Amino acid sequence: MDINYLNYNNKTIPYVIIKKDNKNTYFRFKDKYLEISKSKYVSNESITNFILTNFDKFYHKYLDHAKKYPNEFEIILEDIKYKLNVINENTKLKFKIDNNELTVKTKLTDITKIKKKIYEYHLIDMYNRIKDDVGEILQKNNIEKLPIKTGYYKSKFGSYHRKHNEITLNIVLAKANINYLYYVIMHEYAHTIAFDHSKKFYNALEKLMPKYKYYDKSIKTISIWL
């Protein structure tokens, strides 16, 4: 995949054009560039002219997106940013935090895989801190406690799998205040009562977490990028 660069007034937007069988052309920011899915009937020149005509709008969106994308050797745990120091050793991954630095010892060499493991381990630790409170709320509302699994997803913070009767949590929740983890868990348990986002669902969620509305609105500020 070739990344191109559009320059205007000493400002640059990296972009990639992908030809698809679309009727329309779609723009979205992905990773560190603007991805354009274009119809085969639209020329590349018309695409770049459109971006240039609306350059400031696209550029501000690009900057907002870039802010959410972390430095490769940074990691965020519960709203605190740490410098990531990797020591390669033939050992199972383990890490410790000292002031603003997180030192990890591991045989893994891929930074993305290392970050995923750290976020996974920390999210499990966060869940263990609140699982008794979660269990108490579930018991009061006569809701069965379900198995919890973790994973990395780019489109959701959690999900309830009705077929397997289990809940999945996105490891990026380890980045945020623990209340967001609590909210997502309660959100997914509310889906065991109402699978869609109906009035019945929100009534159930309010019983489980009366102050859910703040977290429901603000959770989108959590960056899903590793």
VOBA-1610 file (N, C-alpha, C; in pm, whole numbers, padded with zeros to 5 digits, always signed):
BEGIN
Met+00085-00120+00000Met+00000+00000+00000Met+00089+00125+00000Asp+00068+00210-00096Asp+00148+00332-00109Asp+00076+00450-00045Ile+00146+00518+00045Ile+00091+00638+00107Ile+00137+00759+00028Asn+00040+00841-00014Asn+00070+00965-00085Asn+00058+01083+00010Tyr+00107+01198-00033Tyr+00104+01316+00053Tyr+00053+01436-00025Leu-00046+01502+00034Leu-00104+01621-00028Leu-00059+01743+00052Asn+00011+01835-00014Asn+00066+01952+00054Asn-00009+02078+00014Tyr-00033+02163+00115Tyr-00102+02291+00089Tyr-00069+02388+00202Asn-00015+02503+00167Asn+00021+02606+00267Asn+00110+02550+00378Asn+00211+02473+00338Asn+00307+02413+00432Asn+00242+02314+00529Lys+00129+02260+00491Lys+00061+02158+00571Lys+00049+02032+00485Thr+00053+01917+00550Thr+00054+01790+00476Thr-00050+01693+00531Ile-00121+01629+00439Ile-00214+01522+00475Ile-00170+01395+00403Pro-00132+01289+00477Pro-00102+01161+00412Pro-00233+01092+00375Tyr-00236+01028+00259Tyr-00361+00965+00217Tyr-00334+00842+00130Val-00433+00755+00128Val-00429+00634+00046Val-00560+00625-00029Ile-00555+00600-00159Ile-00676+00584-00240Ile-00695+00437-00274Ile-00810+00384-00240Ile-00842+00244-00267Ile-00960+00239-00364Lys-00942+00168-00473Lys-01048+00157-00574Lys-01140+00041-00536Lys-01270+00071-00521Lys-01367-00031-00484Lys-01492-00018-00571Asp-01578-00118-00563Asp-01702-00116-00640Asp-01811-00040-00563Asn-01775+00081-00520Asn-01872+00165-00448Asn-01946+00255-00547Lys-02067+00291-00512Lys-02138+00393-00588Lys-02088+00531-00547Asn-02048+00540-00420Asn-02003+00668-00364Asn-01856+00658-00322Thr-01800+00773-00289Thr-01663+00778-00238Thr-01666+00808-00089Tyr-01585+00733-00013Tyr-01588+00746+00133Tyr-01451+00788+00184Phe-01452+00879+00282Phe-01329+00928+00344Phe-01331+00889+00492Arg-01221+00832+00538Arg-01210+00806+00681Arg-01061+00802+00719Phe-01034+00841+00842Phe-00897+00838+00890Phe-00870+00702+00952Lys-00762+00641+00908Lys-00725+00508+00953Lys-00577+00508+00984Asp-00542+00459+01103Asp-00403+00466+01147Asp-00356+00611+01137Lys-00253+00637+01056Lys-00198+00773+01049Lys-00218+00837+00912Tyr-00324+00799+00845Tyr-00347+00856+00713Tyr-00497+00862+00683Leu-00530+00935+00577Leu-00668+00945+00530Leu-00690+00836+00425Glu-00785+00747+00454Glu-00817+00640+00360Glu-00938+00680+00276Ile-00923+00671+00144Ile-01030+00711+00052Ile-01071+00588-00029Ser-01195+00543-00009Ser-01249+00433-00089Ser-01330+00494-00201Lys-01281+00483-00323Lys-01343+00558-00432Lys-01412+00466-00534Ser-01512+00520-00594Ser-01580+00453-00704Ser-01487+00448-00825Lys-01502+00345-00905Lys-01419+00332-01026Lys-01451+00441-01128Tyr-01562+00509-01107Tyr-01602+00616-01199Tyr-01544+00753-01161Val-01476+00758-01049Val-01421+00884-01000Val-01269+00884-01020Ser-01217+00990-01074Ser-01072+00997-01098Ser-00998+01039-00973Asn-00870+01000-00966Asn-00785+01040-00854Asn-00770+01191-00847Glu-00764+01254-00964Glu-00749+01400-00968Glu-00869+01471-00906Ser-00989+01421-00932Ser-01107+01484-00873Ser-01109+01466-00721Ile-01054+01353-00675Ile-01044+01329-00531Ile-00952+01431-00466Thr-00833+01447-00522Thr-00736+01540-00463Thr-00785+01684-00473Asn-00854+01716-00581Asn-00910+01852-00594Asn-01015+01878-00487Phe-01094+01775-00457Phe-01197+01789-00353Phe-01132+01812-00217Ile-01026+01738-00188Ile-00955+01755-00060Ile-00894+01894-00051Leu-00834+01939-00160Leu-00773+02073-00161Leu-00877+02182-00139Thr-00994+02164-00198Thr-01103+02262-00182Thr-01149+02269-00036Asn-01140+02154+00032Asn-01184+02146+00172Asn-01066+02114+00264Phe-00948+02167+00228Phe-00825+02124+00294Phe-00827+02148+00444Asp-00864+02268+00486Asp-00860+02300+00630Asp-00947+02205+00711Lys-01065+02173+00657Lys-01156+02081+00725Lys-01091+01943+00742Phe-01034+01891+00633Phe-00968+01761+00640Phe-00844+01766+00730Tyr-00771+01876+00723Tyr-00647+01886+00801Tyr-00676+01888+00951His-00778+01961+00993His-00814+01965+01135His-00860+01828+01184Lys-00934+01757+01099Lys-00975+01620+01136Lys-00854+01528+01146Tyr-00759+01548+01055Tyr-00636+01468+01059Tyr-00558+01493+01188Leu-00547+01619+01230Leu-00476+01652+01354Leu-00546+01592+01475Asp-00680+01601+01478Asp-00757+01542+01588Asp-00735+01391+01595His-00732+01330+01478His-00709+01186+01472His-00567+01151+01519Ala-00470+01229+01473Ala-00330+01202+01506Ala-00304+01212+01656Lys-00378+01301+01725Lys-00362+01315+01870Lys-00399+01188+01944Lys-00494+01113+01888Lys-00541+00991+01952Lys-00446+00874+01930Tyr-00357+00890+01834Tyr-00267+00781+01799Tyr-00139+00793+01882Pro-00113+00699+01970Pro-00001+00713+02064Pro+00135+00691+02002Asn+00235+00743+02069Asn+00373+00716+02033Asn+00400+00567+02052Glu+00481+00510+01967Glu+00506+00366+01973Glu+00558+00321+02109Phe+00641+00404+02173Phe+00700+00366+02301Phe+00635+00441+02418Glu+00504+00460+02406Glu+00422+00511+02516Glu+00309+00414+02542Ile+00265+00410+02666Ile+00150+00326+02700Ile+00070+00400+02808Ile-00061+00389+02800Ile-00150+00460+02893Ile-00227+00359+02976Leu-00218+00371+03106Leu-00292+00285+03196Leu-00370+00371+03294Glu-00502+00358+03291Glu-00591+00433+03380Glu-00561+00584+03378Asp-00555+00637+03258Asp-00539+00781+03232Asp-00398+00834+03260Ile-00305+00747+03290Ile-00167+00791+03315Ile-00077+00739+03203Lys+00001+00830+03145Lys+00088+00794+03034Lys+00227+00756+03086Tyr+00279+00644+03034Tyr+00411+00596+03075Tyr+00502+00577+02954Lys+00629+00600+02976Lys+00729+00566+02875Lys+00750+00416+02881Leu+00747+00351+02765Leu+00761+00206+02759Leu+00906+00168+02734Asn+00962+00094+02827Asn+01101+00048+02818Asn+01100-00104+02806Val+01142-00155+02691Val+01137-00298+02664Val+01274-00360+02680Ile+01281-00465+02764Ile+01405-00541+02781Ile+01378-00683+02729Asn+01449-00721+02625Asn+01428-00852+02566Asn+01502-00960+02644Glu+01425-01049+02704Glu+01479-01163+02777Glu+01395-01285+02743Asn+01455-01401+02750Asn+01382-01524+02720Asn+01298-01565+02842Thr+01192-01486+02862Thr+01109-01508+02980Thr+00964-01470+02949Lys+00873-01521+03030Lys+00732-01483+03017Lys+00718-01334+03049Leu+00631-01268+02978Leu+00617-01122+02993Leu+00582-01083+03136Lys+00658-00987+03188Lys+00630-00928+03318Lys+00674-00783+03315Phe+00604-00700+03389Phe+00638-00558+03385Phe+00619-00493+03522Lys+00686-00379+03539Lys+00672-00302+03662Lys+00672-00154+03627Ile+00610-00076+03712Ile+00600+00069+03690Ile+00683+00142+03795Asp+00766+00233+03748Asp+00848+00314+03838Asp+00837+00458+03791Asn+00766+00540+03870Asn+00738+00679+03833Asn+00667+00683+03698Asn+00726+00747+03597Asn+00659+00760+03468Asn+00711+00661+03363Glu+00773+00554+03410Glu+00828+00456+03317Glu+00775+00317+03348Leu+00734+00247+03243Leu+00691+00108+03256Leu+00796+00020+03188Thr+00861-00063+03268Thr+00964-00152+03215Thr+00908-00292+03201Val+00922-00347+03081Val+00870-00481+03056Val+00983-00572+03011Lys+00983-00693+03068Lys+01079-00795+03027Lys+01001-00904+02956Thr+01045-00938+02835Thr+00971-01033+02754Thr+01057-01088+02641Lys+01019-01205+02593Lys+01086-01260+02475Lys+01021-01209+02347Leu+00906-01143+02360Leu+00840-01085+02243Leu+00921-00967+02191Thr+00920-00949+02060Thr+00992-00836+01999Thr+00898-00739+01930Asp+00776-00780+01901Asp+00679-00695+01834Asp+00613-00602+01937Ile+00629-00470+01918Ile+00579-00373+02015Ile+00427-00381+02029Thr+00357-00401+01919Thr+00211-00410+01926Thr+00168-00529+02010Lys+00232-00642+01993Lys+00199-00761+02072Lys+00231-00739+02220Ile+00341-00670+02245Ile+00379-00640+02384Ile+00274-00551+02450Lys+00231-00448+02378Lys+00129-00358+02433Lys-00002-00431+02458Lys-00040-00516+02365Lys-00164-00592+02382Lys-00160-00676+02510Lys-00046-00739+02536Lys-00033-00822+02656Lys-00042-00737+02783Ile+00025-00621+02781Ile+00022-00533+02898Ile-00120-00486+02925Tyr-00189-00442+02819Tyr-00327-00395+02836Tyr-00417-00508+02885Glu-00395-00627+02833Glu-00476-00742+02875Glu-00455-00772+03023Tyr-00329-00781+03065Tyr-00298-00811+03205Tyr-00354-00703+03298His-00340-00577+03256His-00386-00469+03343His-00538-00464+03350Leu-00604-00493+03238Leu-00750-00495+03240Leu-00802-00604+03333Ile-00738-00719+03331Ile-00778-00827+03421Ile-00761-00784+03567Asp-00651-00715+03594Asp-00628-00662+03729Asp-00738-00562+03768Met-00775-00476+03675Met-00882-00378+03701Met-01014-00450+03730Tyr-01044-00551+03650Tyr-01168-00625+03670Tyr-01170-00694+03807Asn-01057-00748+03848Asn-01050-00814+03979Asn-01078-00717+04093Arg-01047-00589+04070Arg-01072-00488+04174Arg-01221-00456+04190Ile-01299-00477+04084Ile-01440-00439+04091Ile-01536-00558+04083Lys-01483-00678+04067Lys-01570-00793+04043Lys-01665-00821+04160Asp-01622-00792+04282Asp-01711-00814+04397Asp-01829-00717+04392Asp-01800-00590+04357Asp-01908-00491+04345Asp-02003-00528+04231Val-01945-00574+04120Val-02027-00617+04007Val-02115-00734+04048Gly-02057-00831+04116Gly-02133-00948+04161Gly-02247-00911+04253Glu-02223-00814+04341Glu-02327-00771+04434Glu-02446-00707+04361Ile-02416-00622+04262Ile-02521-00557+04184Ile-02600-00661+04104Leu-02530-00756+04045Leu-02597-00860+03967Leu-02689-00944+04055Gln-02642-00976+04174Gln-02722-01057+04266Gln-02850-00983+04307Lys-02838-00854+04332Lys-02954-00773+04370Lys-03058-00768+04259Asn-03011-00778+04135Asn-03102-00769+04021Asn-03133-00905+03958Asn-03096-01011+04030Asn-03125-01148+03984Asn-03072-01176+03843Ile-02948-01133+03818Ile-02883-01155+03689Ile-02769-01254+03706Glu-02765-01351+03618Glu-02663-01455+03624Glu-02526-01397+03589Lys-02426-01432+03666Lys-02289-01388+03639Lys-02233-01470+03522Leu-02174-01400+03424Leu-02128-01465+03301Leu-01976-01468+03291Pro-01923-01560+03211Pro-01778-01562+03184Pro-01737-01433+03115Ile-01618-01382+03150Ile-01564-01260+03090Ile-01439-01296+03010Lys-01437-01251+02884Lys-01319-01270+02800Lys-01269-01134+02753Thr-01144-01130+02710Thr-01086-01003+02663Thr-01034-01018+02520Gly-01023-00906+02451Gly-00970-00905+02315Gly-00945-00762+02271Tyr-00886-00747+02154Tyr-00861-00614+02099Tyr-00951-00593+01978Tyr-01032-00487+01983Tyr-01128-00459+01876Tyr-01121-00310+01840Lys-01143-00280+01713Lys-01138-00141+01667Lys-01275-00077+01653Ser-01380-00153+01684Ser-01514-00098+01664Ser-01606-00108+01785Lys-01558-00166+01895Lys-01646-00181+02011Lys-01563-00191+02139Phe-01623-00149+02249Phe-01556-00158+02379Phe-01597-00285+02453Gly-01706-00344+02413Gly-01750-00466+02476Gly-01864-00527+02398Ser-01896-00651+02426Ser-02010-00714+02358Ser-02062-00830+02442Tyr-02192-00853+02428Tyr-02256-00970+02490Tyr-02286-01070+02379His-02234-01191+02393His-02254-01295+02294His-02366-01387+02343Arg-02481-01368+02286Arg-02599-01442+02331Arg-02583-01593+02307Lys-02523-01630+02194Lys-02507-01771+02162Lys-02423-01844+02266His-02311-01782+02305His-02220-01844+02401His-02248-01799+02545Asn-02338-01702+02560Asn-02374-01647+02691Asn-02250-01602+02768Glu-02174-01513+02703Glu-02052-01460+02765Glu-02032-01315+02723Ile-01946-01246+02796Ile-01917-01105+02770Ile-01771-01091+02729Thr-01748-01007+02628Thr-01613-00978+02583Thr-01582-00831+02608Leu-01463-00803+02661Leu-01421-00667+02690Leu-01300-00630+02606Asn-01298-00507+02557Asn-01185-00457+02478Asn-01071-00418+02572Ile-00951-00467+02544Ile-00837-00442+02632Ile-00801-00294+02641Val-00845-00211+02543Val-00812-00069+02550Val-00882+00000+02666Leu-00980-00065+02729Leu-01043-00009+02848Leu-00942+00008+02961Ala-00830-00062+02952Ala-00724-00047+03053Ala-00664+00093+03049Lys-00686+00166+02938Lys-00634+00302+02927Lys-00709+00401+03016Ala-00834+00371+03045Ala-00924+00471+03102Ala-00952+00448+03250Asn-01016+00547+03308Asn-01063+00537+03446Asn-01144+00408+03463Ile-01130+00344+03576Ile-01194+00214+03599Ile-01346+00220+03591Asn-01403+00339+03606Asn-01549+00353+03596Asn-01600+00320+03456Tyr-01516+00341+03354Tyr-01556+00306+03218Tyr-01565+00154+03201Leu-01473+00083+03264Leu-01481-00063+03262Leu-01609-00110+03329Tyr-01640-00050+03443Tyr-01763-00084+03515Tyr-01885-00056+03427Tyr-01883+00059+03359Tyr-01996+00094+03272Tyr-02014-00008+03159Val-01905-00044+03092Val-01916-00138+02980Val-01968-00274+03028Ile-01922-00318+03143Ile-01970-00445+03197Ile-02119-00439+03223Met-02165-00331+03286Met-02307-00317+03315Met-02388-00302+03185His-02331-00234+03088His-02396-00218+02957His-02422-00356+02895Glu-02320-00442+02900Glu-02335-00574+02839Glu-02429-00663+02920Tyr-02428-00650+03051Tyr-02524-00728+03131Tyr-02667-00681+03105Ala-02685-00553+03076Ala-02819-00503+03042Ala-02869-00568+02913His-02775-00604+02826His-02813-00672+02702His-02863-00814+02728Thr-02833-00870+02843Thr-02889-01003+02873Thr-03038-00992+02902Ile-03084-00871+02931Ile-03227-00846+02956Ile-03295-00798+02829Ala-03230-00711+02754Ala-03283-00661+02626Ala-03169-00657+02527Phe-03175-00738+02422Phe-03062-00751+02330Phe-03038-00625+02247Asp-03146-00549+02218Asp-03130-00426+02140Asp-03127-00306+02234His-03103-00186+02178His-03098-00065+02259His-03238-00003+02269Ser-03327-00076+02329Ser-03466-00034+02346Ser-03484+00036+02481Lys-03603+00084+02505Lys-03634+00147+02635Lys-03613+00047+02747Lys-03649-00078+02722Lys-03630-00184+02821Lys-03482-00199+02857Phe-03396-00190+02754Phe-03252-00199+02778Phe-03203-00086+02868Tyr-03239+00038+02834Tyr-03192+00153+02912Tyr-03250+00155+03052Asn-03369+00106+03070Asn-03426+00093+03205Asn-03345-00006+03287Ala-03305-00117+03223Ala-03224-00217+03292Ala-03086-00161+03326Leu-03026-00088+03231Leu-02893-00029+03254Leu-02897+00072+03367Glu-03003+00151+03374Glu-03015+00252+03480Glu-03025+00187+03617Lys-03089+00071+03625Lys-03096-00002+03752Lys-02958-00054+03793Leu-02883-00098+03693Leu-02750-00153+03721Leu-02649-00044+03751Met-02663+00071+03682Met-02569+00182+03699Met-02644+00314+03682Pro-02700+00368+03789Pro-02783+00490+03779Pro-02714+00607+03710Lys-02582+00619+03719Lys-02511+00733+03659Lys-02444+00694+03527Tyr-02507+00604+03454Tyr-02447+00553+03331Tyr-02437+00657+03219Lys-02525+00757+03218Lys-02536+00848+03103Lys-02407+00924+03076Tyr-02336+00965+03180Tyr-02210+01037+03159Tyr-02110+00949+03085Tyr-02097+00823+03127Tyr-02000+00732+03066Tyr-02045+00687+02928Asp-02175+00678+02909Asp-02230+00642+02778Asp-02192+00746+02673Lys-02190+00873+02712Lys-02157+00981+02619Lys-02006+01000+02603Ser-01933+00987+02711Ser-01790+01023+02708Ser-01697+00907+02672Ile-01749+00786+02665Ile-01661+00671+02638Ile-01596+00680+02500Lys-01660+00754+02410Lys-01606+00767+02274Lys-01475+00846+02271Thr-01441+00912+02382Thr-01314+00987+02386Thr-01194+00893+02410Ile-01221+00768+02446Ile-01112+00673+02469Ile-01056+00629+02333Ser-00929+00645+02314Ser-00865+00605+02188Ser-00854+00453+02181Ile-00891+00399+02064Ile-00881+00254+02047Ile-00744+00214+01993Trp-00658+00312+01965Trp-00527+00280+01908Trp-00431+00234+02017Leu-00349+00138+01985Leu-00253+00085+02080Leu-00127+00169+02084
//
